[in-house]
Amino acid sequence: MPLYDFSEFLKLSAALNYNLSAASLNRYNVLMFIIDGKRFHSNDTEDRESKRIVMEALSYLFNAYSQKRRRLGPLAVLHPLRTAALFARNFNTLNLIDLLSALLHDILEDIKPIDFEISNWKDIEEQLYRLLEQMPSEDEQALMNRLVYLTKLKEESYYRYIGRLLEHSRDAFQLIQVKLADRLDNTLDMRIDLRDPLEGVDFFQNIFQLLFVNNYRGYIPATNHLPPTAINGSRRLYQLFKNAVLLSLIRQKIKVEEDPISQLLFDDVCMASLKEAQRTLIHLIGYHFKDIQSQRTLLIEAMDYCYSGGTGTVTVPDADQMLDGLFSSYFAHTTEDVRNQKLGVLYQNKPLMIQASIAFVTIFFSFMNDSKFYVEGISAEGLTPVN
């Protein structure tokens, strides 16, 4: 199954969580699940040594993340484990430094002394130092450099962070691969569901009937509305915006098509984002905004806007077009408090969320249709409206 498949993601999460919940945690089982039974070396001795080092890294992660939780509640350590698993599934033979980069990509941002007692922090730091000391000095330096590049600094905007990362990726597609695997996991990890909300739903048939069939009754969900979670529809749209920023900056700075693995992960992020935009739209018209005629009007307006090229550029707010200024008004704020406030405003505007979902479907289709497409006006300096 493709890596962007949400049902496979749920199985991946469940398998890892099952192992983490065991009374006696078996690092080797976790390792083999992450690497999908693949090897690091054809030489058995070297292969065993690489796997031993990865198990040391797993031990460090289990201790460092301890009982930290993701926004939706699952153990936070699942994110680096899944990122590494999504990364590893693209290769026939693995590279130790590459896999460690995926496993440890967030530690400089997530693991802080303030979260631990002094003695515990000392133990965790020493465990990391022992892990690094087991590698040749050049490998240790290469790994630490990558972790620094992959870490967003406190004062950095997301745009500048990705720009800095890509400046170090001209000869290191591995950094791009890890970042794309990271975004793939973050895109899939926005729902607590038993199954994919799109399962059994023909998205495009529903949209076609809504637009063209005058006796269409509208999309009717198979289940009642689930209780709200910490990640609502506006926050999911914000994550899709971050993906649009990442993919646009990659397209401008790197010839990703020159590296097959990077291209595969690029496409996976596109497809995961495309599917998530569809889930958000189906949810909105199924539960929150049910008037068929109003839905049809919103879709026709969005269709005209998208076909005119409005989704291919950063725009300024316009009273006549709801989608104008979407990025700059709701997603672009670098201050978290302001951004959260704007996302709260967006969440209350269900018609705009419907059109924004359509806009993101269009954007990610455009990335897939045209190898030169990116959203104009997105740069490492931020957003600049295009006249």
C-alpha positions in Angstrom: 0.0 0.0 0.0 1.2 3.6 -0.6 2.8 5.5 2.3 0.1 8.2 2.1 -2.7 5.7 2.8 -4.4 6.6 6.0 -5.6 3.1 6.8 -2.0 1.8 6.5 -0.9 4.7 8.8 -3.4 3.6 11.4 -2.0 0.0 11.2 1.6 1.4 11.5 0.6 3.4 14.6 -1.2 0.5 16.2 1.6 -1.9 15.7 4.2 0.5 17.2 1.9 1.5 20.1 1.2 -2.2 20.8 4.9 -2.8 21.2 5.4 0.3 23.3 2.6 -0.9 25.6 4.2 -4.3 26.3 5.2 -5.1 29.8 8.7 -5.8 28.6 9.6 -3.5 25.7 11.5 -5.4 23.0 13.7 -2.9 21.2 14.6 -5.4 18.6 11.0 -5.9 17.6 10.5 -2.2 17.3 13.7 -1.9 15.3 12.7 -4.7 12.8 9.3 -3.2 12.4 10.7 0.3 11.6 13.2 -1.0 9.1 10.8 -3.6 7.7 13.3 -6.4 8.0 15.9 -4.6 5.8 19.6 -4.6 6.2 22.3 -1.9 6.6 25.1 -4.0 5.2 25.7 -7.2 3.2 28.3 -8.1 5.8 26.6 -9.7 8.8 29.0 -8.3 11.4 28.6 -4.7 10.1 24.8 -5.2 9.8 24.5 -6.4 13.4 26.6 -3.5 14.6 24.5 -0.9 12.9 21.3 -2.5 14.3 22.9 -2.5 17.8 23.5 1.3 17.5 19.9 1.9 16.3 18.6 0.0 19.3 20.7 2.2 21.5 19.1 5.2 19.8 15.7 3.7 20.5 16.5 3.2 24.1 17.5 6.9 24.3 14.3 8.0 22.6 12.1 5.9 25.0 13.8 7.5 28.0 14.0 11.0 26.6 10.4 11.2 25.5 9.2 9.2 28.5 5.5 10.0 29.0 5.4 13.0 26.6 2.2 13.1 24.6 1.3 14.3 21.1 -1.4 17.0 20.8 -4.1 14.3 20.2 -2.9 12.2 23.2 -0.8 9.3 21.9 2.8 8.9 23.1 5.1 11.5 21.6 7.8 9.0 20.8 5.5 7.5 18.1 6.2 10.5 15.9 10.0 9.8 15.4 9.4 6.1 15.2 6.8 6.4 12.5 8.9 9.0 10.7 11.8 6.6 10.6 9.5 3.8 9.4 8.0 5.9 6.6 11.5 7.0 5.6 12.9 3.4 5.7 10.1 2.0 3.5 11.5 3.8 0.5 14.8 2.0 0.5 16.0 -1.5 -0.3 19.2 -1.1 1.8 19.5 1.3 4.7 22.2 3.8 5.7 22.8 4.1 9.4 23.3 7.9 9.5 20.2 8.5 7.4 18.0 6.3 9.6 19.4 7.9 12.8 18.7 11.4 11.3 15.0 10.4 10.9 14.8 8.8 14.3 16.5 11.7 16.1 15.3 14.6 13.9 13.3 16.4 16.7 15.4 15.8 19.8 17.1 19.3 19.8 13.7 20.8 19.7 11.7 18.4 21.9 14.1 17.2 24.6 14.7 20.1 27.0 16.3 20.1 30.5 13.3 21.9 31.9 11.2 18.8 31.5 13.4 16.6 33.7 14.8 16.4 37.2 18.5 17.4 37.2 19.7 13.9 37.8 17.4 12.4 35.1 18.6 15.0 32.6 22.2 14.2 33.3 21.5 10.5 32.7 19.7 11.2 29.4 22.5 13.5 28.2 25.1 10.9 29.0 23.1 8.2 27.2 23.1 10.4 24.0 26.9 11.0 24.4 27.5 7.3 24.7 25.5 6.7 21.6 27.4 9.3 19.6 30.8 8.0 20.9 30.1 4.6 19.3 30.3 6.1 15.8 33.3 7.2 13.9 34.0 10.9 14.4 33.1 11.8 10.9 29.7 10.0 11.2 29.1 11.6 14.5 29.8 15.1 13.1 27.6 14.4 10.0 24.7 13.3 12.2 24.9 16.3 14.5 25.1 18.6 11.6 22.0 17.1 10.1 20.1 17.4 13.4 21.0 21.1 13.7 19.8 21.7 10.1 16.6 19.8 10.8 15.8 21.8 14.0 13.7 25.0 13.8 15.3 27.7 15.9 13.1 29.5 18.4 13.4 32.9 16.6 13.0 31.5 13.1 9.9 31.7 11.0 8.9 28.4 9.3 9.8 29.9 5.9 13.3 30.9 7.0 13.8 27.5 8.7 12.9 25.6 5.5 15.1 28.0 3.5 18.0 27.3 5.8 17.4 23.6 5.6 17.3 23.6 1.8 20.5 25.6 1.6 22.2 22.6 3.2 20.4 20.2 1.0 21.9 21.0 -2.4 24.2 18.1 -2.0 22.3 16.2 0.7 18.9 14.9 -0.5 18.9 12.9 2.7 17.8 16.1 4.6 14.9 16.7 2.2 13.9 13.0 2.5 13.8 13.2 6.3 11.9 16.5 6.3 9.4 15.1 3.8 8.9 11.9 5.9 8.4 14.2 9.0 5.7 16.2 7.2 4.1 13.0 5.9 3.7 11.7 9.4 2.4 15.1 10.7 -0.1 15.2 7.9 -1.4 11.8 8.6 -1.3 12.3 12.4 -4.2 14.7 12.7 -7.1 12.4 13.5 -8.1 9.9 16.1 -10.2 7.6 14.0 -11.0 3.9 13.7 -10.9 4.1 10.0 -10.3 6.5 7.1 -13.3 8.9 6.9 -12.9 8.6 3.1 -13.3 4.8 3.2 -16.4 3.8 1.1 -16.9 7.5 0.0 -16.5 8.5 -3.6 -15.4 12.1 -3.1 -15.5 13.1 -6.7 -18.9 11.4 -7.4 -20.4 13.5 -4.5 -18.9 16.7 -5.8 -20.1 15.9 -9.4 -23.6 15.2 -8.2 -23.6 18.4 -6.0 -22.7 20.5 -9.1 -24.7 18.8 -11.8 -27.6 16.6 -10.4 -30.6 18.6 -9.4 -32.2 15.9 -7.2 -29.0 15.0 -5.3 -29.8 14.7 -1.6 -26.3 15.7 -0.5 -23.5 13.8 1.2 -24.9 12.0 4.3 -22.2 10.6 6.6 -22.5 7.0 7.8 -21.8 7.9 11.4 -22.7 10.6 13.9 -20.3 13.5 14.5 -17.5 12.4 16.7 -16.5 14.4 19.8 -14.2 17.3 19.0 -10.5 16.8 19.4 -7.5 19.1 19.9 -6.9 19.3 16.1 -10.0 20.8 14.4 -10.6 21.5 10.7 -8.9 24.9 10.7 -5.7 23.4 12.3 -5.7 20.7 9.7 -5.9 23.3 7.0 -2.9 25.1 8.7 -0.9 21.9 8.4 -1.8 21.7 4.7 -0.5 25.3 4.4 2.8 24.3 5.9 3.0 21.5 3.3 2.3 24.0 0.5 5.1 26.2 1.9 7.6 23.3 2.1 6.8 21.9 -1.4 6.9 25.4 -2.9 10.3 26.2 -1.4 11.7 22.8 -2.5 10.4 23.4 -6.0 12.2 26.7 -6.1 15.5 25.6 -4.7 16.0 21.9 -5.4 15.6 19.7 -8.5 13.9 17.1 -6.5 13.3 15.0 -9.7 17.0 14.2 -9.8 16.6 12.0 -6.7 14.0 9.2 -7.0 13.5 8.7 -3.3 13.0 12.5 -2.7 10.5 12.6 -5.6 8.6 9.6 -4.1 8.3 11.3 -0.7 7.4 14.6 -2.3 4.6 12.9 -4.2 3.5 11.1 -1.0 3.2 14.4 0.9 1.2 15.8 -2.0 -1.2 12.8 -2.0 -1.6 12.8 1.8 -2.4 16.5 1.7 -4.8 16.1 -1.1 -6.7 13.3 0.7 -6.7 15.3 3.9 -8.3 18.3 2.1 -10.9 16.0 0.8 -11.7 14.6 4.3 -12.0 18.1 5.6 -14.4 19.1 2.8 -16.6 16.0 3.1 -16.8 16.5 6.9 -17.9 20.2 6.5 -20.7 19.5 4.0 -21.7 16.3 5.9 -22.0 17.8 9.4 -21.6 21.6 9.5 -22.9 23.3 6.4 -25.7 21.1 4.9 -27.7 23.4 2.6 -27.3 21.9 -0.9 -27.8 25.2 -2.8 -25.4 27.1 -0.6 -22.8 24.2 -1.0 -23.3 24.4 -4.8 -22.8 28.2 -4.8 -19.6 27.9 -2.8 -18.2 25.2 -5.1 -18.9 27.2 -8.2 -17.3 30.3 -6.8 -14.2 28.3 -5.7 -14.1 26.6 -9.1 -14.0 29.9 -10.9 -11.3 31.2 -8.5 -9.1 28.1 -8.8 -9.4 27.9 -12.6 -8.5 31.5 -13.0 -5.2 30.7 -11.2 -5.9 32.3 -7.8 -4.7 29.3 -5.9 -1.3 29.5 -7.6 -0.3 32.8 -6.0 -0.2 34.5 -2.6 -3.0 37.1 -2.6 -4.2 40.0 -0.6 -7.6 40.1 1.1 -10.5 41.2 -1.2 -14.1 41.7 0.0 -15.4 40.2 -3.3 -13.4 36.9 -3.1 -13.4 34.9 0.2 -10.2 33.0 -0.9 -8.2 36.1 -1.5 -5.8 36.6 1.3 -6.4 33.1 2.8 -2.7 32.4 3.4 -1.8 35.9 4.7 -4.9 36.4 6.8 -5.1 33.1 8.6 -1.9 31.0 8.3 1.1 33.3 7.9 1.4 34.7 11.4 4.7 33.8 13.1 3.4 34.6 16.6 1.6 31.5 17.9 -1.0 33.4 19.9 -2.0 35.5 16.9 -2.1 32.5 14.6 -4.3 30.5 17.1 -6.6 33.5 17.3 -6.8 33.6 13.5 -7.4 29.9 13.2 -10.2 30.3 15.7 -11.8 32.9 13.5 -11.4 30.6 10.4 -13.0 27.7 12.3 -16.1 29.8 12.8 -16.3 30.6 9.1 -17.5 27.3 7.6 -18.1 28.6 4.1 -14.5 29.8 3.9 -13.3 26.5 5.2 -15.2 24.7 2.4 -13.6 26.9 -0.2 -10.2 26.6 1.5 -10.5 22.8 1.3 -11.2 23.1 -2.4 -8.3 25.4 -2.8 -5.9 22.9 -1.2 -7.2 20.1 -3.3 -6.4 22.2 -6.4 -3.0 23.2 -5.1 -1.8 19.7 -4.4 -3.2 18.5 -7.7 -1.2 21.3 -9.4 2.0 20.1 -7.7 1.4 16.6 -9.1 0.4 17.8 -12.6 3.2 20.2 -13.2 6.8 19.5 -12.1 7.5 23.3 -12.2 4.5 24.4 -10.2 4.8 26.2 -6.8 2.7 28.8 -5.1 4.2 32.1 -6.2 4.9 34.6 -3.5 6.2 32.0 -1.0 9.9 32.4 -0.2 12.3 31.9 2.7 11.5 35.5 3.6 7.8 34.8 4.1 4.8 35.6 2.0 4.7 38.3 -0.6 1.4 38.9 -2.4 1.6 38.7 -6.2 -0.3 41.4 -8.1 
